[in-house]
Amino acid sequence: MVNPEDFPYDAVETLIEEAESVSILSHLNPDPDTIGTALGIYTLLKASKKRRVEVVNASKELPRHLDFLSGFEKIKTKIEYENSLIIACDCGSIHRLGFELEGRKILNIDHHRSNDLYGTINVVFPEYASASQVAFGLFKKHHTIPVKSAEAFYAALLSDTRYFTTGSVTEQVFKAAQELVELGADPGKIAYHFTQRRSLASFRILQRALNSLHLYSDARIAVLHVSKEDIAASGAKVPDMEGIVDYARSLATVEVAVFAMETDDGIRISLRSKGIDVNAIAAAFGGGGHKVAAGITFQAGNLQQIIDTIIVKIQETGLNNGKKEA
């Protein structure tokens, strides 16, 4: 991966300029960083009116609290442009985009250290706090950033830093946030949409998740889970479960938190830590992410057996002699 200061930014602009159409993709089961990054780029490229531009996500459900972002209502579920340049946002693996992209030129914009570098050009800066920070630094080199794009990039940055509280927050992160605010992003408005628009279903599924809490390894590992039955009974959608794993990590003794979600499409695992490398743990099961935040998707399997397997792996790689709390 190339240092941001040494990156050939002109090559990216050439790739975009040569494209007759552009399809901007966010990853499956999208979070605010992938959506915000995609919409920021979409608004920016649409403003130039030089080429056809579409924004696409293959998932059935999107985070509804992001509907204030410009272009949200334009998000499609299928790629309609043939042979378009693909811009992939915040996606470490091409398979997580959910489309067949063989033969396409791809601009891969991400900040995950586990990124597969599947792009024609890979703009992957793991030292950055969000994919939107990568995109903002990239596009401001050759483009004027519209207010609506600044808003989307800021929203993504706010979310992926957990309101500027994660270890990825640096002086450069605050500088990027300041620039985005100077361009017109309204911090109060954006914070409102993240903190004051929770659905009732999100509270109901959170209650069920908290009721499932189990502690392992002298309370250094915390596990929360929800079953398909829990999700159906609460009326929750996948976006309603965003952030549940952070409740487990917030416990004083906990070093690694696990949240397991059983859906019709498989079992999704979110891992969070206070320093232990959960990216390495996720990678052992075909997942990935960051050192302190990673994920895994199992296409099938028994929920409790998968949890047990992951607990053992955590104990082997970061904790020893763990036992379930009585």
Secondary structure as UniProt FT lines:
FT   HELIX           4..6
FT   HELIX           9..17
FT   STRAND          21..26
FT   HELIX           32..48
FT   STRAND          52..56
FT   HELIX           64..66
FT   TURN            67..68
FT   TURN            70..71
FT   HELIX           72..74
FT   TURN            82..83
FT   STRAND          85..89
FT   HELIX           94..97
FT   TURN            102..103
FT   STRAND          106..110
FT   TURN            113..114
FT   STRAND          121..124
FT   TURN            126..127
FT   HELIX           131..139
FT   TURN            140..142
FT   HELIX           147..160
FT   TURN            161..165
FT   TURN            167..168
FT   HELIX           171..182
FT   TURN            183..184
FT   HELIX           187..195
FT   HELIX           200..211
FT   STRAND          214..216
FT   TURN            217..220
FT   STRAND          221..226
FT   HELIX           228..234
FT   HELIX           238..241
FT   TURN            242..243
FT   HELIX           244..249
FT   TURN            252..253
FT   STRAND          256..263
FT   TURN            264..265
FT   STRAND          266..273
FT   HELIX           278..283
FT   TURN            284..286
FT   STRAND          288..289
FT   STRAND          293..298
FT   HELIX           303..317
//
